[in-house]
Amino acid sequence: MRGIAQGLIKAQNDKGLMATIIFVGRSNVGKSTLIYKLTGKRVRRGKRPGVTRKIIELEWRGHRVIDMPGFGFMAGLPKEVQERIKDEIVHFIEDNADKIDLAILVVDGKAAPEIIERWEKRGEIPIDVEFYQFLTELNIPTIVAVNKLDKIKNVQRTIHFLAEKFGVPYEKIEEVFIPLSAKFGDNIDVLRKRIDDILRASQERRG
């Protein structure tokens, strides 16, 4: 049985909810803070990254919002445990891909470029890049929330760097990437509108 969830996402009509939105990302990128700024609901997490391995579910404007455990490096946890957490998240998303209407991949806009370059120098696929490709291969509409806007020196250069690494064409950059600050609330309204647009289009396709 999967470690992080068991039968959480059921039929799309359960509880009368209109859509399922998942938040994913590395540990300490600000997912829980972003969810609070977006929905006004606090997400309770363990004090130490990786301690809380259960997914957190809440309702927002008739939608189901799911906060996945953070993945990647977690201080104090053995590498095999970190890999197991990532694998559990991957399996959960694979098992429920047809019920997920939108994924929001949160990245640390200040740290992500350096981390990506470090992984590439080791000849490895950066985990944020890998996760974005994984979500798109499952045909899950994905927004990349580039958090910590207040700490990014050159926002445009950072976004274009990420777009190149993620394989997002120039004309799609504004659709996919939203620079924001979960801490100060910058561009949360832009994210909210993008969410609405994607979910509306999804409903229209379903008829």
PAZAPA-4460 file (N, C-alpha, C; in steps of 0.05 Angstrom, whole numbers, plus 32768, in hexadecimal, padded with zeros to 4 digits):
% residues 207
    n_x    n_y    n_z   ca_x   ca_y   ca_z    c_x    c_y    c_z   seq   type   mol
   8011   7FE8   8000   8000   8000   8000   8012   8019   8000     1      M     A
   800A   802D   7FF1   801A   8045   7FEF   801D   8052   800B     2      R     A
   8034   805D   8010   803A   8068   802A   802D   8083   8030     3      G     A
   8029   8094   801B   801F   80AF   8021   8001   80B2   801F     4      I     A
   7FF4   80A0   8012   7FD7   80A3   800F   7FCA   8088   8008     5      A     A
   7FB1   8085   8010   7FA2   806D   800A   7F86   8075   8003     6      Q     A
   7F80   8073   7FE9   7F65   8078   7FE0   7F5B   8094   7FE5     7      G     A
   7F6C   80A8   7FE5   7F63   80C3   7FEB   7F52   80CF   7FD5     8      L     A
   7F5D   80CD   7FBC   7F4E   80D8   7FA6   7F3C   80C2   7F9B     9      I     A
   7F22   80C7   7F9D   7F0E   80B4   7F93   7F01   80BF   7F7A    10      K     A
   7EE8   80BA   7F76   7EDB   80C4   7F5E   7EDA   80E2   7F5E    11      A     A
   7ED9   80EE   7F47   7EDA   810B   7F45   7EC2   8118   7F52    12      Q     A
   7EAC   8109   7F54   7E94   8115   7F60   7E93   8112   7F7E    13      N     A
   7EA6   8104   7F8A   7EA6   8102   7FA7   7EA5   811D   7FB4    14      D     A
   7E94   8120   7FC9   7E91   8139   7FD8   7E87   8150   7FC6    15      K     A
   7E7F   814A   7FAD   7E76   815F   7F9C   7E8C   8172   7F93    16      G     A
   7EA5   8169   7F95   7EBB   817B   7F8E   7EBF   817C   7F70    17      L     A
   7EC6   8194   7F66   7EC8   8198   7F49   7EE2   818F   7F3D    18      M     A
   7EF8   8191   7F4C   7F12   818C   7F40   7F26   8185   7F56    19      A     A
   7F3C   8178   7F4D   7F51   8171   7F60   7F6B   817F   7F57    20      T     A
   7F77   818E   7F69   7F90   819D   7F64   7FA5   8192   7F77    21      I     A
   7FBC   818B   7F6D   7FD1   8182   7F7E   7FE8   8196   7F7E    22      I     A
   7FF4   819A   7F95   800C   81AB   7F98   8024   8198   7F9E    23      F     A
   8038   819A   7F8D   8050   818A   7F90   8069   819B   7F90    24      V     A
   807F   8191   7F9A   8098   81A0   7F99   80AC   8196   7FAE    25      G     A
   80C4   81A0   7FAC   80D9   8199   7FBF   80D1   81A1   7FDB    26      R     A
   80DF   8197   7FEF   80DB   81A0   800A   80E4   81BD   800C    27      S     A
   80D7   81CC   801D   80DE   81E7   8024   80DD   81FB   800C    28      N     A
   80CB   81F6   7FF9   80C7   8209   7FE3   80B0   821C   7FE8    29      V     A
   80A0   8217   7FFE   808A   8229   8005   806F   821F   7FFC    30      G     A
   806B   8205   7FF7   8051   81FB   7FEE   803B   8202   8002    31      K     A
   803F   81FC   801B   802A   8200   802F   8023   821D   8032    32      S     A
   8038   822F   8031   8033   824B   8033   8023   8255   801B    33      T     A
   802A   824A   8003   801C   8252   7FEB   7FFE   8249   7FEC    34      L     A
   7FFA   8231   7FF6   7FDE   8228   7FF8   7FCE   823A   800B    35      I     A
   7FDB   8242   8021   7FCD   8254   8034   7FC7   826F   8027    36      Y     A
   7FDA   827B   8018   7FD5   8294   800B   7FBF   8292   7FF6    37      K     A
   7FBE   827B   7FE9   7FAB   8277   7FD3   7F8F   8271   7FDE    38      L     A
   7F8D   8260   7FF2   7F73   8256   7FFC   7F6A   8262   8016    39      T     A
   7F7D   826D   8026   7F76   8277   8041   7F75   8261   8055    40      G     A
   7F7E   8249   804D   7F7D   8232   8060   7F99   8229   8066    41      K     A
   7F9F   8225   807F   7FBA   821D   8087   7FBD   81FE   8084    42      R     A
   7FD5   81F7   807B   7FDC   81DB   8078   7FEF   81D3   808E    43      V     A
   7FE8   81C0   809F   7FF9   81B9   80B5   800E   81A4   80AB    44      R     A
   8027   81AA   80B1   803D   8199   80A9   804F   8194   80C1    45      R     A
   805F   817F   80BF   8073   8179   80D4   8088   818F   80D5    46      G     A
   8095   8192   80EC   80A9   81A7   80EF   80C1   81A2   80DE    47      K     A
   80C7   8188   80D9   80DF   8181   80C9   80D6   8176   80AE    48      R     A
   80E1   8180   8098   80DA   8175   807D   80DE   8157   807C    49      P     A
   80CA   8149   8071   80CC   812C   806E   80BF   811D   8084    50      G     A
   80BA   812A   809B   80AD   811D   80B1   8090   8117   80AB    51      V     A
   8082   812A   809F   8066   8126   8098   8065   811B   807C    52      T     A
   805D   8101   807A   805D   80F4   8060   8041   80F0   8055    53      R     A
   802D   80F9   8064   8011   80F6   805B   800B   810E   8049    54      K     A
   7FF9   810A   8036   7FF0   8120   8026   7FDA   812E   8035    55      I     A
   7FD7   8148   8031   7FC4   8159   803F   7FAF   8162   802B    56      I     A
   7F95   815E   8032   7F7F   8165   8020   7F6E   817B   802C    57      E     A
   7F66   818E   801C   7F53   81A2   8026   7F41   81AA   800E    58      L     A
   7F2B   81B8   8015   7F18   81C1   8001   7F1B   81DF   7FFD    59      E     A
   7F19   81E8   7FE4   7F1C   8204   7FDE   7F0A   820A   7FC6    60      W     A
   7EF6   821C   7FCA   7EE5   8225   7FB4   7ED9   820D   7FA4    61      R     A
   7ED1   81F8   7FB3   7EC5   81E1   7FA6   7ED9   81CE   7F99    62      G     A
   7EF3   81D3   7F9D   7F08   81C2   7F92   7F16   81B3   7FA8    63      H     A
   7F22   819C   7FA1   7F33   818D   7FB4   7F50   8195   7FAF    64      R     A
   7F5D   819F   7FC4   7F79   81A7   7FC2   7F89   8193   7FD3    65      V     A
   7F9E   8189   7FC6   7FAF   8175   7FD4   7FCC   817F   7FD5    66      I     A
   7FD7   8180   7FED   7FF3   8187   7FF1   8003   816E   7FF5    67      D     A
   8014   8168   7FE2   8025   8150   7FE3   803D   8155   7FF5    68      M     A
   8048   8140   8001   8061   8144   8011   8077   814F   7FFF    69      P     A
   808A   815E   800A   80A0   8168   7FFA   80B3   8151   7FF3    70      G     A
   80C1   8154   7FDC   80D4   813F   7FD4   80EF   814C   7FD1    71      F     A
   8103   813B   7FCB   811E   8145   7FC8   812E   8144   7FE2    72      G     A
   8143   8153   7FE4   8155   8152   7FFB   8146   815B   8014    73      F     A
   8149   814B   8029   813D   8151   8043   8152   814C   8059    74      M     A
   815A   8161   8066   816F   815F   807A   8167   814B   8090    75      A     A
   8179   8139   8097   8174   8126   80AC   8167   810D   80A4    76      G     A
   815F   810A   808B   8153   80F1   8081   8166   80E2   806F    77      L     A
   8168   80C8   8072   8179   80B8   8060   8170   80BB   8043    78      P     A
   8183   80B8   8031   817C   80BC   8014   8167   80A8   800B    79      K     A
   8168   808F   8016   8154   807B   800D   8138   8083   8016    80      E     A
   8135   8091   802D   811B   809A   8036   8111   80B1   8023    81      V     A
   8123   80C3   801C   811C   80D8   800A   8113   80CD   7FEF    82      Q     A
   8121   80B9   7FE5   8119   80AD   7FCC   80FE   809F   7FCE    83      E     A
   80F9   8092   7FE5   80E0   8084   7FE9   80C8   8098   7FE9    84      R     A
   80CC   80AF   7FF6   80B7   80C3   7FF7   80B1   80CC   7FDA    85      I     A
   80C6   80D2   7FCB   80C1   80DB   7FAF   80B3   80C5   7F9F    86      K     A
   80BB   80AC   7FA3   80AE   8096   7F94   8090   8094   7F9B    87      D     A
   808A   8097   7FB5   806E   8096   7FBE   805E   80AC   7FB1    88      E     A
   8069   80C4   7FAF   805B   80DA   7FA3   8056   80D4   7F85    89      I     A
   806B   80CA   7F78   8068   80C3   7F5B   8053   80AE   7F57    90      V     A
   8052   8099   7F68   803E   8084   7F65   8022   808E   7F6A    91      H     A
   801F   80A0   7F7E   8005   80AB   7F84   7FFB   80BB   7F6C    92      F     A
   800C   80CB   7F60   8003   80DC   7F49   7FFC   80CA   7F31    93      I     A
   800D   80B6   7F2C   8008   80A3   7F16   7FED   8095   7F1A    94      E     A
   7FE8   808C   7F32   7FCF   807D   7F38   7FB6   808E   7F35    95      D     A
   7FB9   80A9   7F39   7FA2   80BB   7F39   7FA2   80D0   7F23    96      N     A
   7FB4   80CC   7F0F   7FB7   80E1   7EFA   7F9D   80E9   7EED    97      A     A
   7F8C   80D5   7EE8   7F73   80DB   7EDA   7F5F   80EB   7EEB    98      D     A
   7F65   80EE   7F05   7F53   80FD   7F17   7F5F   8118   7F1F    99      K     A
   7F78   811D   7F16   7F85   8136   7F1D   7F81   814A   7F07   100      I     A
   7F75   8161   7F0D   7F6E   8175   7EF8   7F85   8189   7EF4   101      D     A
   7F95   818D   7F09   7FAA   81A1   7F07   7FC0   819B   7F1B   102      L     A
   7FD9   819E   7F13   7FF0   819C   7F25   7FFD   81B7   7F27   103      A     A
   8005   81BF   7F3F   8014   81D7   7F43   802F   81CF   7F4E   104      I     A
   8044   81D1   7F3E   805F   81CA   7F46   806C   81E4   7F51   105      L     A
   8072   81E3   7F6B   807E   81FB   7F78   809C   81F8   7F78   106      V     A
   80AB   820C   7F6E   80C8   820C   7F6F   80D2   8225   7F7D   107      V     A
   80E9   8222   7F89   80F6   8239   7F96   8105   8249   7F80   108      D     A
   80FA   8260   7F79   8106   826F   7F62   8122   8278   7F67   109      G     A
   812A   827C   7F80   8145   8285   7F86   8159   826D   7F84   110      K     A
   8151   8256   7F8E   8163   823F   7F90   8162   822D   7F78   111      A     A
   814C   822C   7F6A   8148   8218   7F54   815E   8219   7F3F   112      A     A
   8165   8230   7F34   817A   8230   7F1F   8194   8224   7F28   113      P     A
   819D   822A   7F40   81B6   821F   7F4A   81B4   8201   7F4E   114      E     A
   819D   81F8   7F59   8199   81DB   7F5D   8199   81CD   7F43   115      I     A
   818B   81D8   7F2F   8189   81CB   7F15   81A5   81C8   7F08   116      I     A
   81B5   81DD   7F09   81D0   81DD   7EFE   81E1   81C8   7F0C   117      E     A
   81DE   81C7   7F27   81EE   81B4   7F36   81E8   8197   7F2E   118      R     A
   81CE   8191   7F2B   81C6   8176   7F23   81D1   8170   7F07   119      W     A
   81CE   8183   7EF5   81D7   817E   7ED9   81F5   8179   7ED8   120      E     A
   8205   8187   7EE9   8222   8183   7EE9   8229   8166   7EF2   121      K     A
   8217   815A   7F02   821B   813E   7F0A   8211   812B   7EF5   122      R     A
   8206   8135   7EE0   81FB   8124   7ECB   81E0   8118   7ED2   123      G     A
   81D1   8126   7EE4   81B7   811C   7EED   81A1   8130   7EE4   124      E     A
   8189   8125   7EE1   8171   8136   7EDA   8168   8143   7EF4   125      I     A
   8167   815E   7EF5   815D   816B   7F0D   8141   8162   7F14   126      P     A
   813C   815F   7F2E   8123   8153   7F37   810B   8165   7F30   127      I     A
   810E   817F   7F30   80F8   8191   7F28   80F1   818D   7F0B   128      D     A
   8106   818C   7EFA   8102   8187   7EDE   80F5   816C   7ED9   129      V     A
   80FF   8158   7EE6   80F4   813D   7EE3   80D7   813C   7EEB   130      E     A
   80CF   814A   7F01   80B4   814A   7F0A   80A1   8158   7EF7   131      F     A
   80AA   816F   7EEC   809A   817D   7ED9   8094   816B   7EC1   132      Y     A
   80A9   815E   7EB6   80A6   814C   7EA0   8093   8135   7EA6   133      Q     A
   8096   812B   7EBE   8085   8115   7EC7   8067   811D   7EC7   134      F     A
   8061   8135   7ED1   8045   813E   7ED2   803A   8142   7EB6   135      L     A
   804A   814F   7EA5   8040   8154   7E8A   803D   813A   7E7A   136      T     A
   804E   8126   7E7E   804C   810D   7E71   8032   80FF   7E79   137      E     A
   8028   8104   7E90   800E   80F9   7E99   7FF7   810A   7E90   138      L     A
   7FFD   811F   7E80   7FE8   8131   7E76   7FD9   8140   7E8C   139      N     A
   7FE7   8146   7EA2   7FDB   8156   7EB7   7FE3   8173   7EB3   140      I     A
   7FD0   8185   7EAF   7FD7   81A1   7EAC   7FE7   81AA   7EC4   141      P     A
   7FFD   81B8   7EBE   8010   81BF   7ED4   8018   81DD   7ED3   142      T     A
   8016   81E9   7EEA   8020   8205   7EEE   8039   8202   7EFF   143      I     A
   804E   8211   7EF7   8066   8212   7F07   8066   822D   7F16   144      V     A
   8061   822B   7F31   8061   8243   7F42   807D   8248   7F4B   145      A     A
   8089   825D   7F41   80A5   8264   7F47   80A5   8276   7F60   146      V     A
   80A8   8269   7F77   80A5   8277   7F90   80BE   8287   7F98   147      N     A
   80BA   8297   7FAD   80CF   82A8   7FB8   80D8   82BE   7FA5   148      K     A
   80C4   82CA   7F98   80C9   82DF   7F85   80D9   82F6   7F90   149      L     A
   80D5   82FB   7FAA   80E3   8311   7FB7   8101   830D   7FBA   150      D     A
   810A   82F4   7FB6   8126   82ED   7FB8   8134   82E9   7F9D   151      K     A
   8125   82EB   7F87   8130   82E7   7F6C   813B   8301   7F61   152      I     A
   8154   8302   7F5A   8160   831B   7F50   8156   8322   7F34   153      K     A
   8155   830F   7F22   814C   8314   7F07   8137   8300   7F00   154      N     A
   811E   8309   7F03   8107   82F7   7F00   8105   82EC   7EE3   155      V     A
   8107   82FE   7ED0   8104   82F5   7EB4   811A   82E0   7EAC   156      Q     A
   8132   82E5   7EB4   8148   82D3   7EAE   8143   82B8   7EBC   157      R     A
   813A   82B9   7ED5   8134   82A0   7EE3   811E   8290   7ED6   158      T     A
   8109   829D   7ECE   80F2   828F   7EC1   80FB   8283   7EA6   159      I     A
   810A   8292   7E97   8113   8288   7E7D   8127   8270   7E81   160      H     A
   8137   8272   7E95   8149   825C   7E9B   8139   8242   7EA2   161      F     A
   8125   8245   7EB3   8115   822E   7EBB   8105   8223   7EA3   162      L     A
   80FB   8235   7E92   80EC   822D   7E7A   80FD   821C   7E68   163      A     A
   8116   8224   7E64   8128   8215   7E53   812E   81FA   7E5F   164      E     A
   8133   81F8   7E79   8139   81DF   7E86   8120   81CD   7E87   165      K     A
   8109   81D8   7E8A   80F0   81C8   7E8C   80E6   81C0   7E70   166      F     A
   80F1   81CC   7E5B   80E9   81C6   7E40   80CF   81D4   7E38   167      G     A
   80CA   81EB   7E44   80B1   81FA   7E3D   80B8   820F   7E28   168      V     A
   80AA   820E   7E11   80AF   8221   7DFB   80A9   823E   7E04   169      P     A
   80B7   8250   7DF7   80B5   826D   7DFE   8098   8276   7DFF   170      Y     A
   8088   826E   7DEB   806C   8279   7DEA   805A   826D   7E00   171      E     A
   8064   8259   7E0F   8054   824D   7E24   805D   8256   7E40   172      K     A
   8072   8266   7E41   807E   826C   7E5B   806A   8279   7E6E   173      I     A
   805B   828D   7E65   8048   829B   7E76   8031   8289   7E7F   174      E     A
   802B   8275   7E6F   8015   8262   7E77   801F   8250   7E8D   175      E     A
   8038   8248   7E8C   8042   8234   7E9F   804E   823F   7EB8   176      V     A
   805E   8254   7EB6   806D   825F   7ECD   8060   8278   7ED9   177      F     A
   805D   8277   7EF3   8052   828F   7F01   8066   8296   7F18   178      I     A
   8075   82AB   7F15   8086   82B4   7F2B   8075   82C0   7F41   179      P     A
   8079   82B8   7F5A   8069   82C2   7F70   8077   82C1   7F8A   180      L     A
   806B   82CE   7F9E   8076   82CC   7FB9   8060   82C2   7FCB   181      S     A
   8062   82AA   7FD5   804E   829F   7FE7   804F   82AE   8002   182      A     A
   8067   82B7   8009   806A   82C5   8023   805C   82E0   8023   183      K     A
   805F   82EF   800D   8054   830A   800C   803A   830C   7FFB   184      F     A
   8033   82F7   7FEE   801A   82F7   7FDE   801C   8302   7FC2   185      G     A
   8034   8308   7FB9   8037   8313   7F9E   802F   82FF   7F89   186      D     A
   801E   8308   7F76   8014   82F8   7F5F   8003   82E0   7F66   187      N     A
   7FF9   82DF   7F7F   7FE6   82CA   7F86   7FCD   82CC   7F75   188      I     A
   7FC5   82E5   7F70   7FAD   82E9   7F5F   7FB1   82DF   7F43   189      D     A
   7FCA   82E1   7F39   7FD0   82D6   7F1E   7FCE   82B8   7F1E   190      V     A
   7FD8   82AB   7F33   7FD6   828E   7F36   7FB9   8286   7F38   191      L     A
   7FA9   8294   7F48   7F8D   828D   7F4B   7F7E   828E   7F31   192      R     A
   7F84   82A3   7F21   7F76   82A6   7F07   7F7F   828F   7EF4   193      K     A
   7F99   8288   7EF4   7FA2   8273   7EE3   7F95   8258   7EEA   194      R     A
   7F92   8253   7F04   7F84   823B   7F0E   7F68   823B   7F03   195      I     A
   7F5A   8251   7F06   7F3E   8252   7EFD   7F3C   824D   7EDF   196      D     A
   7F4F   8258   7ECF   7F4E   8255   7EB2   7F52   8238   7EAA   197      D     A
   7F66   822B   7EB7   7F6C   820F   7EB0   7F54   81FD   7EB8   198      I     A
   7F49   8201   7ED0   7F33   81F0   7ED8   7F1A   81F4   7EC7   199      L     A
   7F16   820D   7EBF   7EFF   8213   7EAE   7F02   8205   7E93   200      R     A
   7F1A   8207   7E88   7F1F   81F9   7E6E   7F1C   81DB   7E71   201      A     A
   7F24   81D0   7E87   7F22   81B4   7E8C   7F05   81AB   7E8D   202      S     A
   7EF4   81BB   7E9B   7ED8   81B6   7E9C   7ECA   81B7   7E80   203      Q     A
   7ED3   81CB   7E71   7EC7   81CE   7E56   7ECE   81B6   7E44   204      E     A
   7EE7   81AC   7E47   7EEF   8194   7E37   7EDE   817C   7E3E   205      R     A
   7ED8   817A   7E58   7EC8   8163   7E61   7EAB   8166   7E5A   206      R     A
   7EA3   817E   7E53   7E87   8183   7E4B   7E74   8183   7E62   207      G     A
***
